Amino acid sequence: MQINPGAVPSLIATVFVGVIFLMMVSETIALGRDQDPITNLVRSVVRAYPGVSYVVAVIIGMLLGHLFWP
């Protein structure tokens, strides 16, 4: 199996959409069972480590800028 450079952004986008979809399914199931949804955990982690979340946001922005800037 060979992956050409043009397929890398498509692969990244597909994985990103898949993760978002799984998080939405998990959220729906948790709300249906009257449990604490995963977004509360994500929110508490971001509030506990704001520097790490900033670095992750900068890295994602740099990757998107590198891949999609003309």
PDB file of N, H, CA, C and O in Angstrom:
ATOM      1  N   MET A   1       0.837  -1.178   0.000  1.00  0.00           N
ATOM      2  CA  MET A   1       0.000   0.000   0.000  1.00  0.00           C
ATOM      3  C   MET A   1       0.880   1.239   0.000  1.00  0.00           C
ATOM      4  O   MET A   1       1.705   1.421   0.895  1.00  0.00           O
ATOM      5  N   GLN A   2       0.708   2.077  -0.989  1.00  0.00           N
ATOM      6  H   GLN A   2       0.037   1.929  -1.716  1.00  0.00           H
ATOM      7  CA  GLN A   2       1.485   3.303  -1.074  1.00  0.00           C
ATOM      8  C   GLN A   2       0.562   4.504  -0.900  1.00  0.00           C
ATOM      9  O   GLN A   2      -0.537   4.550  -1.453  1.00  0.00           O
ATOM     10  N   ILE A   3       1.031   5.472  -0.120  1.00  0.00           N
ATOM     11  H   ILE A   3       1.923   5.434   0.330  1.00  0.00           H
ATOM     12  CA  ILE A   3       0.260   6.689   0.110  1.00  0.00           C
ATOM     13  C   ILE A   3       0.998   7.837  -0.560  1.00  0.00           C
ATOM     14  O   ILE A   3       2.145   8.128  -0.223  1.00  0.00           O
ATOM     15  N   ASN A   4       0.337   8.486  -1.507  1.00  0.00           N
ATOM     16  H   ASN A   4      -0.596   8.249  -1.780  1.00  0.00           H
ATOM     17  CA  ASN A   4       0.978   9.619  -2.172  1.00  0.00           C
ATOM     18  C   ASN A   4       0.768  10.889  -1.335  1.00  0.00           C
ATOM     19  O   ASN A   4      -0.136  10.929  -0.499  1.00  0.00           O
ATOM     20  N   PRO A   5       1.577  11.911  -1.544  1.00  0.00           N
ATOM     21  CA  PRO A   5       1.483  13.122  -0.724  1.00  0.00           C
ATOM     22  C   PRO A   5       0.126  13.821  -0.802  1.00  0.00           C
ATOM     23  O   PRO A   5      -0.275  14.478   0.160  1.00  0.00           O
ATOM     24  N   GLY A   6      -0.582  13.699  -1.905  1.00  0.00           N
ATOM     25  H   GLY A   6      -0.257  13.166  -2.686  1.00  0.00           H
ATOM     26  CA  GLY A   6      -1.884  14.329  -2.032  1.00  0.00           C
ATOM     27  C   GLY A   6      -2.958  13.674  -1.172  1.00  0.00           C
ATOM     28  O   GLY A   6      -3.979  14.291  -0.869  1.00  0.00           O
ATOM     29  N   ALA A   7      -2.725  12.418  -0.777  1.00  0.00           N
ATOM     30  H   ALA A   7      -1.896  11.917  -1.022  1.00  0.00           H
ATOM     31  CA  ALA A   7      -3.716  11.705   0.023  1.00  0.00           C
ATOM     32  C   ALA A   7      -3.581  11.978   1.514  1.00  0.00           C
ATOM     33  O   ALA A   7      -4.488  11.652   2.280  1.00  0.00           O
ATOM     34  N   VAL A   8      -2.475  12.566   1.942  1.00  0.00           N
ATOM     35  H   VAL A   8      -1.738  12.831   1.320  1.00  0.00           H
ATOM     36  CA  VAL A   8      -2.240  12.796   3.370  1.00  0.00           C
ATOM     37  C   VAL A   8      -3.265  13.761   3.975  1.00  0.00           C
ATOM     38  O   VAL A   8      -3.819  13.446   5.028  1.00  0.00           O
ATOM     39  N   PRO A   9      -3.549  14.923   3.364  1.00  0.00           N
ATOM     40  CA  PRO A   9      -4.590  15.787   3.952  1.00  0.00           C
ATOM     41  C   PRO A   9      -5.965  15.119   3.993  1.00  0.00           C
ATOM     42  O   PRO A   9      -6.732  15.322   4.933  1.00  0.00           O
ATOM     43  N   SER A  10      -6.266  14.329   2.978  1.00  0.00           N
ATOM     44  H   SER A  10      -5.642  14.164   2.214  1.00  0.00           H
ATOM     45  CA  SER A  10      -7.538  13.619   2.962  1.00  0.00           C
ATOM     46  C   SER A  10      -7.595  12.582   4.081  1.00  0.00           C
ATOM     47  O   SER A  10      -8.633  12.413   4.721  1.00  0.00           O
ATOM     48  N   LEU A  11      -6.497  11.900   4.315  1.00  0.00           N
ATOM     49  H   LEU A  11      -5.654  12.038   3.796  1.00  0.00           H
ATOM     50  CA  LEU A  11      -6.434  10.922   5.393  1.00  0.00           C
ATOM     51  C   LEU A  11      -6.569  11.591   6.751  1.00  0.00           C
ATOM     52  O   LEU A  11      -7.276  11.084   7.622  1.00  0.00           O
ATOM     53  N   ILE A  12      -5.902  12.720   6.940  1.00  0.00           N
ATOM     54  H   ILE A  12      -5.328  13.132   6.232  1.00  0.00           H
ATOM     55  CA  ILE A  12      -5.998  13.457   8.204  1.00  0.00           C
ATOM     56  C   ILE A  12      -7.435  13.929   8.427  1.00  0.00           C
ATOM     57  O   ILE A  12      -7.960  13.817   9.535  1.00  0.00           O
ATOM     58  N   ALA A  13      -8.064  14.450   7.391  1.00  0.00           N
ATOM     59  H   ALA A  13      -7.637  14.540   6.491  1.00  0.00           H
ATOM     60  CA  ALA A  13      -9.451  14.922   7.514  1.00  0.00           C
ATOM     61  C   ALA A  13     -10.399  13.773   7.824  1.00  0.00           C
ATOM     62  O   ALA A  13     -11.325  13.932   8.620  1.00  0.00           O
ATOM     63  N   THR A  14     -10.180  12.626   7.207  1.00  0.00           N
ATOM     64  H   THR A  14      -9.429  12.497   6.560  1.00  0.00           H
ATOM     65  CA  THR A  14     -11.031  11.470   7.447  1.00  0.00           C
ATOM     66  C   THR A  14     -10.906  10.989   8.885  1.00  0.00           C
ATOM     67  O   THR A  14     -11.910  10.669   9.522  1.00  0.00           O
ATOM     68  N   VAL A  15      -9.688  10.936   9.398  1.00  0.00           N
ATOM     69  H   VAL A  15      -8.873  11.195   8.881  1.00  0.00           H
ATOM     70  CA  VAL A  15      -9.481  10.528  10.788  1.00  0.00           C
ATOM     71  C   VAL A  15     -10.114  11.545  11.741  1.00  0.00           C
ATOM     72  O   VAL A  15     -10.730  11.161  12.736  1.00  0.00           O
ATOM     73  N   PHE A  16      -9.967  12.830  11.443  1.00  0.00           N
ATOM     74  H   PHE A  16      -9.466  13.142  10.636  1.00  0.00           H
ATOM     75  CA  PHE A  16     -10.538  13.880  12.286  1.00  0.00           C
ATOM     76  C   PHE A  16     -12.059  13.768  12.336  1.00  0.00           C
ATOM     77  O   PHE A  16     -12.651  13.846  13.413  1.00  0.00           O
ATOM     78  N   VAL A  17     -12.689  13.587  11.187  1.00  0.00           N
ATOM     79  H   VAL A  17     -12.208  13.523  10.313  1.00  0.00           H
ATOM     80  CA  VAL A  17     -14.142  13.458  11.134  1.00  0.00           C
ATOM     81  C   VAL A  17     -14.587  12.178  11.841  1.00  0.00           C
ATOM     82  O   VAL A  17     -15.625  12.171  12.504  1.00  0.00           O
ATOM     83  N   GLY A  18     -13.829  11.115  11.710  1.00  0.00           N
ATOM     84  H   GLY A  18     -12.987  11.121  11.171  1.00  0.00           H
ATOM     85  CA  GLY A  18     -14.161   9.866  12.408  1.00  0.00           C
ATOM     86  C   GLY A  18     -14.108  10.015  13.911  1.00  0.00           C
ATOM     87  O   GLY A  18     -14.978   9.508  14.617  1.00  0.00           O
ATOM     88  N   VAL A  19     -13.085  10.714  14.413  1.00  0.00           N
ATOM     89  H   VAL A  19     -12.378  11.126  13.839  1.00  0.00           H
ATOM     90  CA  VAL A  19     -12.971  10.931  15.861  1.00  0.00           C
ATOM     91  C   VAL A  19     -14.124  11.804  16.353  1.00  0.00           C
ATOM     92  O   VAL A  19     -14.715  11.521  17.395  1.00  0.00           O
ATOM     93  N   ILE A  20     -14.443  12.857  15.612  1.00  0.00           N
ATOM     94  H   ILE A  20     -13.962  13.086  14.766  1.00  0.00           H
ATOM     95  CA  ILE A  20     -15.566  13.720  15.987  1.00  0.00           C
ATOM     96  C   ILE A  20     -16.872  12.924  16.002  1.00  0.00           C
ATOM     97  O   ILE A  20     -17.691  13.097  16.905  1.00  0.00           O
ATOM     98  N   PHE A  21     -17.070  12.059  15.015  1.00  0.00           N
ATOM     99  H   PHE A  21     -16.405  11.918  14.282  1.00  0.00           H
ATOM    100  CA  PHE A  21     -18.278  11.242  14.970  1.00  0.00           C
ATOM    101  C   PHE A  21     -18.362  10.320  16.183  1.00  0.00           C
ATOM    102  O   PHE A  21     -19.423  10.201  16.796  1.00  0.00           O
ATOM    103  N   LEU A  22     -17.258   9.670  16.532  1.00  0.00           N
ATOM    104  H   LEU A  22     -16.396   9.768  16.034  1.00  0.00           H
ATOM    105  CA  LEU A  22     -17.264   8.780  17.695  1.00  0.00           C
ATOM    106  C   LEU A  22     -17.514   9.547  18.989  1.00  0.00           C
ATOM    107  O   LEU A  22     -18.189   9.041  19.886  1.00  0.00           O
ATOM    108  N   MET A  23     -16.979  10.756  19.094  1.00  0.00           N
ATOM    109  H   MET A  23     -16.431  11.167  18.365  1.00  0.00           H
ATOM    110  CA  MET A  23     -17.242  11.567  20.282  1.00  0.00           C
ATOM    111  C   MET A  23     -18.720  11.954  20.354  1.00  0.00           C
ATOM    112  O   MET A  23     -19.298  11.983  21.440  1.00  0.00           O
ATOM    113  N   MET A  24     -19.332  12.250  19.212  1.00  0.00           N
ATOM    114  H   MET A  24     -18.862  12.226  18.329  1.00  0.00           H
ATOM    115  CA  MET A  24     -20.760  12.593  19.206  1.00  0.00           C
ATOM    116  C   MET A  24     -21.619  11.389  19.592  1.00  0.00           C
ATOM    117  O   MET A  24     -22.607  11.540  20.311  1.00  0.00           O
ATOM    118  N   VAL A  25     -21.251  10.201  19.123  1.00  0.00           N
ATOM    119  H   VAL A  25     -20.448  10.079  18.539  1.00  0.00           H
ATOM    120  CA  VAL A  25     -21.987   8.992  19.500  1.00  0.00           C
ATOM    121  C   VAL A  25     -21.844   8.750  20.999  1.00  0.00           C
ATOM    122  O   VAL A  25     -22.821   8.432  21.676  1.00  0.00           O
ATOM    123  N   SER A  26     -20.628   8.901  21.513  1.00  0.00           N
ATOM    124  H   SER A  26     -19.834   9.160  20.963  1.00  0.00           H
ATOM    125  CA  SER A  26     -20.399   8.730  22.946  1.00  0.00           C
ATOM    126  C   SER A  26     -21.193   9.738  23.762  1.00  0.00           C
ATOM    127  O   SER A  26     -21.757   9.402  24.803  1.00  0.00           O
ATOM    128  N   GLU A  27     -21.232  10.971  23.283  1.00  0.00           N
ATOM    129  H   GLU A  27     -20.773  11.243  22.437  1.00  0.00           H
ATOM    130  CA  GLU A  27     -21.992  12.030  23.952  1.00  0.00           C
ATOM    131  C   GLU A  27     -23.483  11.684  23.987  1.00  0.00           C
ATOM    132  O   GLU A  27     -24.137  11.844  25.017  1.00  0.00           O
ATOM    133  N   THR A  28     -24.007  11.217  22.875  1.00  0.00           N
ATOM    134  H   THR A  28     -23.476  11.087  22.038  1.00  0.00           H
ATOM    135  CA  THR A  28     -25.420  10.864  22.799  1.00  0.00           C
ATOM    136  C   THR A  28     -25.757   9.717  23.738  1.00  0.00           C
ATOM    137  O   THR A  28     -26.774   9.752  24.431  1.00  0.00           O
ATOM    138  N   ILE A  29     -24.905   8.702  23.762  1.00  0.00           N
ATOM    139  H   ILE A  29     -24.078   8.673  23.199  1.00  0.00           H
ATOM    140  CA  ILE A  29     -25.137   7.561  24.643  1.00  0.00           C
ATOM    141  C   ILE A  29     -25.065   7.990  26.106  1.00  0.00           C
ATOM    142  O   ILE A  29     -25.892   7.564  26.912  1.00  0.00           O
ATOM    143  N   ALA A  30     -24.093   8.823  26.459  1.00  0.00           N
ATOM    144  H   ALA A  30     -23.421   9.169  25.805  1.00  0.00           H
ATOM    145  CA  ALA A  30     -23.949   9.276  27.844  1.00  0.00           C
ATOM    146  C   ALA A  30     -25.152  10.107  28.273  1.00  0.00           C
ATOM    147  O   ALA A  30     -25.642   9.948  29.391  1.00  0.00           O
ATOM    148  N   LEU A  31     -25.631  10.986  27.406  1.00  0.00           N
ATOM    149  H   LEU A  31     -25.233  11.115  26.498  1.00  0.00           H
ATOM    150  CA  LEU A  31     -26.804  11.789  27.758  1.00  0.00           C
ATOM    151  C   LEU A  31     -28.058  10.932  27.853  1.00  0.00           C
ATOM    152  O   LEU A  31     -28.933  11.201  28.676  1.00  0.00           O
ATOM    153  N   GLY A  32     -28.151   9.910  27.023  1.00  0.00           N
ATOM    154  H   GLY A  32     -27.440   9.691  26.354  1.00  0.00           H
ATOM    155  CA  GLY A  32     -29.293   8.997  27.084  1.00  0.00           C
ATOM    156  C   GLY A  32     -29.313   8.176  28.351  1.00  0.00           C
ATOM    157  O   GLY A  32     -30.386   7.835  28.848  1.00  0.00           O
ATOM    158  N   ARG A  33     -28.153   7.852  28.882  1.00  0.00           N
ATOM    159  H   ARG A  33     -27.281   8.129  28.478  1.00  0.00           H
ATOM    160  CA  ARG A  33     -28.044   7.072  30.119  1.00  0.00           C
ATOM    161  C   ARG A  33     -27.954   7.951  31.359  1.00  0.00           C
ATOM    162  O   ARG A  33     -27.780   7.446  32.468  1.00  0.00           O
ATOM    163  N   ASP A  34     -28.070   9.253  31.178  1.00  0.00           N
ATOM    164  H   ASP A  34     -28.211   9.663  30.277  1.00  0.00           H
ATOM    165  CA  ASP A  34     -27.988  10.230  32.262  1.00  0.00           C
ATOM    166  C   ASP A  34     -26.633  10.142  32.989  1.00  0.00           C
ATOM    167  O   ASP A  34     -26.563  10.159  34.217  1.00  0.00           O
ATOM    168  N   GLN A  35     -25.562  10.049  32.186  1.00  0.00           N
ATOM    169  H   GLN A  35     -25.618  10.036  31.188  1.00  0.00           H
ATOM    170  CA  GLN A  35     -24.206  10.012  32.713  1.00  0.00           C
ATOM    171  C   GLN A  35     -23.484  11.298  32.336  1.00  0.00           C
ATOM    172  O   GLN A  35     -24.005  12.115  31.577  1.00  0.00           O
ATOM    173  N   ASP A  36     -22.297  11.466  32.866  1.00  0.00           N
ATOM    174  H   ASP A  36     -21.874  10.802  33.483  1.00  0.00           H
ATOM    175  CA  ASP A  36     -21.482  12.633  32.568  1.00  0.00           C
ATOM    176  C   ASP A  36     -20.866  12.471  31.176  1.00  0.00           C
ATOM    177  O   ASP A  36     -20.147  11.500  30.942  1.00  0.00           O
ATOM    178  N   PRO A  37     -21.128  13.395  30.245  1.00  0.00           N
ATOM    179  CA  PRO A  37     -20.580  13.244  28.892  1.00  0.00           C
ATOM    180  C   PRO A  37     -19.082  13.531  28.847  1.00  0.00           C
ATOM    181  O   PRO A  37     -18.525  14.136  29.764  1.00  0.00           O
ATOM    182  N   ILE A  38     -18.441  13.090  27.772  1.00  0.00           N
ATOM    183  H   ILE A  38     -18.893  12.599  27.027  1.00  0.00           H
ATOM    184  CA  ILE A  38     -16.993  13.215  27.625  1.00  0.00           C
ATOM    185  C   ILE A  38     -16.560  14.671  27.457  1.00  0.00           C
ATOM    186  O   ILE A  38     -15.415  15.010  27.755  1.00  0.00           O
ATOM    187  N   THR A  39     -17.454  15.530  26.987  1.00  0.00           N
ATOM    188  H   THR A  39     -18.384  15.255  26.744  1.00  0.00           H
ATOM    189  CA  THR A  39     -17.063  16.928  26.813  1.00  0.00           C
ATOM    190  C   THR A  39     -16.766  17.603  28.142  1.00  0.00           C
ATOM    191  O   THR A  39     -15.969  18.539  28.194  1.00  0.00           O
ATOM    192  N   ASN A  40     -17.399  17.138  29.226  1.00  0.00           N
ATOM    193  H   ASN A  40     -18.047  16.378  29.185  1.00  0.00           H
ATOM    194  CA  ASN A  40     -17.073  17.687  30.544  1.00  0.00           C
ATOM    195  C   ASN A  40     -15.636  17.335  30.930  1.00  0.00           C
ATOM    196  O   ASN A  40     -14.939  18.152  31.530  1.00  0.00           O
ATOM    197  N   LEU A  41     -15.192  16.127  30.589  1.00  0.00           N
ATOM    198  H   LEU A  41     -15.758  15.464  30.101  1.00  0.00           H
ATOM    199  CA  LEU A  41     -13.807  15.730  30.856  1.00  0.00           C
ATOM    200  C   LEU A  41     -12.844  16.555  30.021  1.00  0.00           C
ATOM    201  O   LEU A  41     -11.825  17.021  30.532  1.00  0.00           O
ATOM    202  N   VAL A  42     -13.149  16.741  28.751  1.00  0.00           N
ATOM    203  H   VAL A  42     -13.976  16.362  28.336  1.00  0.00           H
ATOM    204  CA  VAL A  42     -12.288  17.539  27.875  1.00  0.00           C
ATOM    205  C   VAL A  42     -12.202  18.977  28.384  1.00  0.00           C
ATOM    206  O   VAL A  42     -11.121  19.566  28.411  1.00  0.00           O
ATOM    207  N   ARG A  43     -13.331  19.531  28.782  1.00  0.00           N
ATOM    208  H   ARG A  43     -14.208  19.052  28.760  1.00  0.00           H
ATOM    209  CA  ARG A  43     -13.357  20.902  29.287  1.00  0.00           C
ATOM    210  C   ARG A  43     -12.528  21.046  30.563  1.00  0.00           C
ATOM    211  O   ARG A  43     -11.820  22.038  30.731  1.00  0.00           O
ATOM    212  N   SER A  44     -12.610  20.067  31.457  1.00  0.00           N
ATOM    213  H   SER A  44     -13.185  19.261  31.319  1.00  0.00           H
ATOM    214  CA  SER A  44     -11.834  20.149  32.697  1.00  0.00           C
ATOM    215  C   SER A  44     -10.334  19.997  32.433  1.00  0.00           C
ATOM    216  O   SER A  44      -9.526  20.637  33.105  1.00  0.00           O
ATOM    217  N   VAL A  45      -9.954  19.164  31.472  1.00  0.00           N
ATOM    218  H   VAL A  45     -10.611  18.644  30.926  1.00  0.00           H
ATOM    219  CA  VAL A  45      -8.538  19.004  31.130  1.00  0.00           C
ATOM    220  C   VAL A  45      -7.989  20.286  30.513  1.00  0.00           C
ATOM    221  O   VAL A  45      -6.871  20.698  30.823  1.00  0.00           O
ATOM    222  N   VAL A  46      -8.776  20.920  29.639  1.00  0.00           N
ATOM    223  H   VAL A  46      -9.685  20.585  29.387  1.00  0.00           H
ATOM    224  CA  VAL A  46      -8.331  22.165  29.010  1.00  0.00           C
ATOM    225  C   VAL A  46      -8.179  23.266  30.051  1.00  0.00           C
ATOM    226  O   VAL A  46      -7.247  24.066  29.974  1.00  0.00           O
ATOM    227  N   ARG A  47      -9.085  23.312  31.022  1.00  0.00           N
ATOM    228  H   ARG A  47      -9.842  22.662  31.085  1.00  0.00           H
ATOM    229  CA  ARG A  47      -8.967  24.318  32.081  1.00  0.00           C
ATOM    230  C   ARG A  47      -7.800  24.025  33.016  1.00  0.00           C
ATOM    231  O   ARG A  47      -7.197  24.951  33.558  1.00  0.00           O
ATOM    232  N   ALA A  48      -7.478  22.755  33.210  1.00  0.00           N
ATOM    233  H   ALA A  48      -7.968  22.003  32.769  1.00  0.00           H
ATOM    234  CA  ALA A  48      -6.367  22.402  34.098  1.00  0.00           C
ATOM    235  C   ALA A  48      -5.009  22.659  33.452  1.00  0.00           C
ATOM    236  O   ALA A  48      -4.052  23.014  34.140  1.00  0.00           O
ATOM    237  N   TYR A  49      -4.922  22.483  32.132  1.00  0.00           N
ATOM    238  H   TYR A  49      -5.700  22.196  31.573  1.00  0.00           H
ATOM    239  CA  TYR A  49      -3.659  22.640  31.417  1.00  0.00           C
ATOM    240  C   TYR A  49      -3.832  23.600  30.229  1.00  0.00           C
ATOM    241  O   TYR A  49      -3.837  23.160  29.080  1.00  0.00           O
ATOM    242  N   PRO A  50      -3.972  24.884  30.493  1.00  0.00           N
ATOM    243  CA  PRO A  50      -4.202  25.818  29.384  1.00  0.00           C
ATOM    244  C   PRO A  50      -3.006  25.957  28.450  1.00  0.00           C
ATOM    245  O   PRO A  50      -3.184  26.217  27.260  1.00  0.00           O
ATOM    246  N   GLY A  51      -1.797  25.788  28.965  1.00  0.00           N
ATOM    247  H   GLY A  51      -1.653  25.576  29.932  1.00  0.00           H
ATOM    248  CA  GLY A  51      -0.601  25.887  28.118  1.00  0.00           C
ATOM    249  C   GLY A  51      -0.533  24.765  27.091  1.00  0.00           C
ATOM    250  O   GLY A  51      -0.187  24.988  25.931  1.00  0.00           O
ATOM    251  N   VAL A  52      -0.864  23.573  27.527  1.00  0.00           N
ATOM    252  H   VAL A  52      -1.145  23.392  28.469  1.00  0.00           H
ATOM    253  CA  VAL A  52      -0.833  22.419  26.624  1.00  0.00           C
ATOM    254  C   VAL A  52      -1.902  22.571  25.538  1.00  0.00           C
ATOM    255  O   VAL A  52      -1.652  22.278  24.369  1.00  0.00           O
ATOM    256  N   SER A  53      -3.085  23.029  25.927  1.00  0.00           N
ATOM    257  H   SER A  53      -3.289  23.267  26.877  1.00  0.00           H
ATOM    258  CA  SER A  53      -4.137  23.214  24.927  1.00  0.00           C
ATOM    259  C   SER A  53      -3.756  24.315  23.935  1.00  0.00           C
ATOM    260  O   SER A  53      -4.098  24.230  22.755  1.00  0.00           O
ATOM    261  N   TYR A  54      -3.055  25.339  24.404  1.00  0.00           N
ATOM    262  H   TYR A  54      -2.777  25.408  25.362  1.00  0.00           H
ATOM    263  CA  TYR A  54      -2.585  26.397  23.503  1.00  0.00           C
ATOM    264  C   TYR A  54      -1.571  25.835  22.501  1.00  0.00           C
ATOM    265  O   TYR A  54      -1.647  26.133  21.310  1.00  0.00           O
ATOM    266  N   VAL A  55      -0.635  25.032  22.976  1.00  0.00           N
ATOM    267  H   VAL A  55      -0.574  24.789  23.945  1.00  0.00           H
ATOM    268  CA  VAL A  55       0.377  24.442  22.094  1.00  0.00           C
ATOM    269  C   VAL A  55      -0.283  23.526  21.061  1.00  0.00           C
ATOM    270  O   VAL A  55       0.087  23.552  19.887  1.00  0.00           O
ATOM    271  N   VAL A  56      -1.249  22.722  21.487  1.00  0.00           N
ATOM    272  H   VAL A  56      -1.549  22.701  22.441  1.00  0.00           H
ATOM    273  CA  VAL A  56      -1.946  21.841  20.554  1.00  0.00           C
ATOM    274  C   VAL A  56      -2.682  22.669  19.501  1.00  0.00           C
ATOM    275  O   VAL A  56      -2.666  22.320  18.320  1.00  0.00           O
ATOM    276  N   ALA A  57      -3.326  23.763  19.918  1.00  0.00           N
ATOM    277  H   ALA A  57      -3.339  24.046  20.877  1.00  0.00           H
ATOM    278  CA  ALA A  57      -4.030  24.624  18.961  1.00  0.00           C
ATOM    279  C   ALA A  57      -3.060  25.255  17.969  1.00  0.00           C
ATOM    280  O   ALA A  57      -3.375  25.364  16.784  1.00  0.00           O
ATOM    281  N   VAL A  58      -1.886  25.671  18.436  1.00  0.00           N
ATOM    282  H   VAL A  58      -1.630  25.583  19.398  1.00  0.00           H
ATOM    283  CA  VAL A  58      -0.893  26.265  17.543  1.00  0.00           C
ATOM    284  C   VAL A  58      -0.368  25.227  16.551  1.00  0.00           C
ATOM    285  O   VAL A  58      -0.199  25.530  15.370  1.00  0.00           O
ATOM    286  N   ILE A  59      -0.114  24.021  17.016  1.00  0.00           N
ATOM    287  H   ILE A  59      -0.251  23.774  17.975  1.00  0.00           H
ATOM    288  CA  ILE A  59       0.381  22.963  16.129  1.00  0.00           C
ATOM    289  C   ILE A  59      -0.660  22.620  15.070  1.00  0.00           C
ATOM    290  O   ILE A  59      -0.323  22.463  13.896  1.00  0.00           O
ATOM    291  N   ILE A  60      -1.927  22.504  15.476  1.00  0.00           N
ATOM    292  H   ILE A  60      -2.201  22.632  16.430  1.00  0.00           H
ATOM    293  CA  ILE A  60      -2.985  22.220  14.503  1.00  0.00           C
ATOM    294  C   ILE A  60      -3.091  23.358  13.499  1.00  0.00           C
ATOM    295  O   ILE A  60      -3.242  23.113  12.302  1.00  0.00           O
ATOM    296  N   GLY A  61      -3.014  24.603  13.969  1.00  0.00           N
ATOM    297  H   GLY A  61      -2.891  24.803  14.942  1.00  0.00           H
ATOM    298  CA  GLY A  61      -3.063  25.747  13.067  1.00  0.00           C
ATOM    299  C   GLY A  61      -1.897  25.772  12.101  1.00  0.00           C
ATOM    300  O   GLY A  61      -2.066  26.095  10.926  1.00  0.00           O
ATOM    301  N   MET A  62      -0.703  25.428  12.594  1.00  0.00           N
ATOM    302  H   MET A  62      -0.566  25.165  13.549  1.00  0.00           H
ATOM    303  CA  MET A  62       0.466  25.396  11.717  1.00  0.00           C
ATOM    304  C   MET A  62       0.334  24.302  10.667  1.00  0.00           C
ATOM    305  O   MET A  62       0.681  24.519   9.506  1.00  0.00           O
ATOM    306  N   LEU A  63      -0.159  23.134  11.055  1.00  0.00           N
ATOM    307  H   LEU A  63      -0.440  22.958  11.998  1.00  0.00           H
ATOM    308  CA  LEU A  63      -0.343  22.051  10.095  1.00  0.00           C
ATOM    309  C   LEU A  63      -1.381  22.411   9.044  1.00  0.00           C
ATOM    310  O   LEU A  63      -1.171  22.182   7.853  1.00  0.00           O
ATOM    311  N   LEU A  64      -2.504  22.978   9.485  1.00  0.00           N
ATOM    312  H   LEU A  64      -2.675  23.165  10.453  1.00  0.00           H
ATOM    313  CA  LEU A  64      -3.526  23.366   8.516  1.00  0.00           C
ATOM    314  C   LEU A  64      -3.027  24.473   7.605  1.00  0.00           C
ATOM    315  O   LEU A  64      -3.306  24.459   6.406  1.00  0.00           O
ATOM    316  N   GLY A  65      -2.292  25.435   8.157  1.00  0.00           N
ATOM    317  H   GLY A  65      -2.065  25.447   9.131  1.00  0.00           H
ATOM    318  CA  GLY A  65      -1.735  26.498   7.343  1.00  0.00           C
ATOM    319  C   GLY A  65      -0.714  25.981   6.348  1.00  0.00           C
ATOM    320  O   GLY A  65      -0.649  26.454   5.213  1.00  0.00           O
ATOM    321  N   HIS A  66       0.078  25.017   6.767  1.00  0.00           N
ATOM    322  H   HIS A  66       0.026  24.632   7.688  1.00  0.00           H
ATOM    323  CA  HIS A  66       1.080  24.446   5.882  1.00  0.00           C
ATOM    324  C   HIS A  66       0.444  23.651   4.753  1.00  0.00           C
ATOM    325  O   HIS A  66       0.899  23.705   3.611  1.00  0.00           O
ATOM    326  N   LEU A  67      -0.614  22.911   5.079  1.00  0.00           N
ATOM    327  H   LEU A  67      -0.984  22.867   6.007  1.00  0.00           H
ATOM    328  CA  LEU A  67      -1.218  22.033   4.086  1.00  0.00           C
ATOM    329  C   LEU A  67      -2.150  22.752   3.118  1.00  0.00           C
ATOM    330  O   LEU A  67      -2.275  22.351   1.961  1.00  0.00           O
ATOM    331  N   PHE A  68      -2.807  23.817   3.588  1.00  0.00           N
ATOM    332  H   PHE A  68      -2.705  24.144   4.528  1.00  0.00           H
ATOM    333  CA  PHE A  68      -3.852  24.415   2.768  1.00  0.00           C
ATOM    334  C   PHE A  68      -3.551  25.841   2.320  1.00  0.00           C
ATOM    335  O   PHE A  68      -4.364  26.422   1.602  1.00  0.00           O
ATOM    336  N   TRP A  69      -2.419  26.435   2.709  1.00  0.00           N
ATOM    337  H   TRP A  69      -1.758  25.963   3.293  1.00  0.00           H
ATOM    338  CA  TRP A  69      -2.099  27.787   2.274  1.00  0.00           C
ATOM    339  C   TRP A  69      -1.555  27.715   0.849  1.00  0.00           C
ATOM    340  O   TRP A  69      -0.669  26.908   0.567  1.00  0.00           O
ATOM    341  N   PRO A  70      -2.079  28.555  -0.058  1.00  0.00           N
ATOM    342  CA  PRO A  70      -1.641  28.439  -1.459  1.00  0.00           C
ATOM    343  C   PRO A  70      -0.220  28.907  -1.696  1.00  0.00           C
ATOM    344  O   PRO A  70       0.265  28.861  -2.826  1.00  0.00           O
TER     345      PRO A  70
END
